[in-house]
């Protein structure tokens, strides 16, 4: 982990303890990067400003859930910003998985160029495998893993019990895994 990443991890820990000075420092250190991500997706400064503010509210509220063993701090925060920007797009129009490829391909700053090329190929394979799913199950997987809907919410939306949704998600993920490893 770089010194900068370690410093951001420390700031996130302090933010989790509701340290306002740490939050100011975190904002100063990361806001330009996050704003760039949001603006790239939304292409409107007024919306980007609003989404950036909401992103930092979420970071403030969820800093305690950040786990440095699972992701770099900037990757975690970029993910929050990207997801919030995509939510904003979805308010205007339903999002198809291919509609905003650029938003889904925001590079991890820690990745090498060769790793990004490999990841782009993997992304294309994943899209092909997702397209092979039955339409309703494809939509359930998308809503669960890209939008974060719970099994209960999916059950209400599709008119099936949460247990059925759980089984479908499990089988769909198994099918995706099989597709990706073949």
C-alpha positions in Angstrom: 0.0 0.0 0.0 1.4 3.4 -0.9 1.9 6.2 1.6 -1.0 8.1 0.1 -3.3 5.1 0.4 -2.2 4.5 4.0 -2.9 8.1 4.8 -6.4 7.9 3.3 -7.1 4.6 5.2 -6.1 6.5 8.4 -8.4 9.4 7.4 -11.3 7.0 6.8 -10.8 5.4 10.2 -10.9 8.8 11.8 -14.0 9.8 9.7 -15.7 6.6 11.0 -15.1 8.1 14.5 -16.8 11.3 13.2 -13.7 13.4 13.2 -14.6 16.4 11.1 -11.0 17.6 10.6 -10.2 14.2 9.1 -13.3 14.5 6.9 -12.0 17.9 5.6 -8.6 16.4 4.9 -10.1 13.4 3.2 -12.2 15.7 1.0 -9.2 17.8 0.1 -7.2 14.8 -0.8 -9.8 13.0 -2.9 -12.5 15.4 -4.1 -10.7 16.2 -7.4 -10.5 12.5 -8.4 -14.1 11.7 -7.4 -15.4 14.8 -9.1 -13.6 13.7 -12.3 -15.3 10.3 -12.1 -18.7 11.8 -11.6 -18.3 14.4 -14.2 -17.1 11.9 -16.8 -20.3 9.9 -16.2 -22.9 12.7 -15.9 -21.3 15.3 -18.2 -23.1 18.1 -16.4 -21.4 20.1 -13.8 -24.6 21.0 -11.9 -25.4 17.3 -11.5 -21.8 16.4 -10.8 -21.6 18.9 -7.9 -24.8 17.5 -6.3 -23.7 13.9 -6.8 -20.2 14.7 -5.3 -21.9 16.1 -2.2 -24.1 13.1 -1.8 -21.0 10.8 -2.3 -19.2 12.5 0.6 -22.4 12.2 2.7 -22.3 8.4 2.0 -18.6 8.2 2.7 -19.2 10.0 6.1 -22.0 7.6 7.0 -20.3 4.4 5.8 -16.6 5.1 6.5 -16.8 2.5 9.3 -17.6 -0.2 6.7 -14.4 0.3 4.7 -12.1 -2.7 4.8 -8.6 -2.1 3.5 -8.2 -5.8 3.0 -10.9 -5.8 0.3 -10.0 -2.7 -1.7 -7.8 0.3 -1.8 -9.5 3.4 -0.2 -9.6 5.3 -3.5 -11.2 2.3 -5.3 -13.8 2.1 -2.5 -14.6 5.8 -2.7 -14.6 5.8 -6.6 -17.1 2.9 -6.4 -19.4 5.0 -4.2 -19.1 8.0 -6.5 -19.6 5.9 -9.7 -22.7 4.1 -8.3 -24.2 7.4 -7.1 -23.7 8.9 -10.6 -25.2 5.8 -12.3 -28.2 6.1 -9.9 -28.6 9.7 -11.1 -28.6 8.5 -14.8 -31.2 5.8 -13.9 -33.5 8.5 -12.5 -33.7 9.9 -16.0 -33.9 6.7 -18.0 -33.6 3.0 -17.4 -30.0 1.8 -17.8 -29.1 -1.1 -20.0 -25.8 -2.7 -19.1 -24.1 -1.6 -22.3 -25.5 2.0 -22.3 -22.7 3.5 -20.3 -19.7 1.3 -20.8 -17.3 4.1 -20.0 -18.8 4.5 -16.6 -18.4 0.8 -15.9 -14.8 0.8 -17.2 -13.3 3.5 -14.9 -9.8 2.3 -14.3 -8.4 1.5 -10.9 -5.5 3.9 -10.5 -3.5 1.1 -9.1 -3.8 -1.0 -12.3 -1.1 -1.2 -14.9 -2.1 -0.5 -18.6 -1.7 -4.2 -19.4 -4.0 -5.1 -16.5 -6.6 -2.6 -17.8 -6.5 -4.3 -21.2 -6.9 -7.7 -19.7 -9.8 -6.4 -17.5 -11.5 -4.9 -20.6 -11.4 -8.3 -22.2 -12.8 -9.9 -19.1 -15.5 -7.3 -19.0 -16.5 -8.2 -22.6 -16.5 -11.9 -21.7 -18.7 -11.2 -18.6 -21.2 -9.2 -20.8 -21.4 -12.1 -23.2 -22.0 -14.5 -20.3 -24.6 -12.2 -18.7 -26.4 -12.0 -22.1 -26.6 -15.8 -22.1 -28.8 -15.7 -19.0 -32.5 -15.9 -19.3 -33.9 -12.3 -19.5 -35.6 -12.2 -16.1 -32.6 -13.8 -14.4 -30.3 -11.4 -16.2 -32.3 -8.5 -14.9 -32.3 -9.9 -11.4 -28.6 -10.3 -11.4 -28.1 -6.8 -12.7 -30.4 -5.3 -10.1 -28.8 -7.3 -7.3 -25.2 -6.8 -8.1 -25.1 -3.4 -9.9 -27.9 -1.6 -8.0 -27.7 -3.5 -4.7 -31.3 -4.5 -4.4 -31.9 -7.1 -1.7 -33.5 -10.5 -2.3 -36.7 -9.2 -0.6 -36.8 -6.2 -2.8 -36.3 -8.3 -5.9 -39.0 -10.7 -4.8 -41.5 -7.9 -4.5 -40.5 -6.4 -7.8 -40.7 -9.8 -9.7 -43.5 -11.4 -7.7 -41.5 -14.3 -6.3 -40.5 -15.3 -2.8 -37.1 -14.2 -1.5 -36.0 -17.8 -1.3 -36.7 -18.3 -5.0 -34.7 -15.1 -5.8 -31.9 -16.5 -3.7 -31.9 -19.8 -5.6 -32.1 -18.0 -9.0 -29.2 -15.7 -8.0 -27.1 -18.7 -6.9 -27.8 -20.6 -10.1 -27.2 -17.6 -12.3 -23.8 -17.0 -10.6 -23.0 -20.6 -11.0 -23.9 -20.3 -14.7 -21.8 -17.2 -15.0 -18.8 -18.8 -13.3 -19.1 -21.8 -15.7 -19.3 -19.5 -18.7 -16.3 -17.5 -17.6 -14.1 -20.5 -16.9 -14.9 -22.3 -20.2 
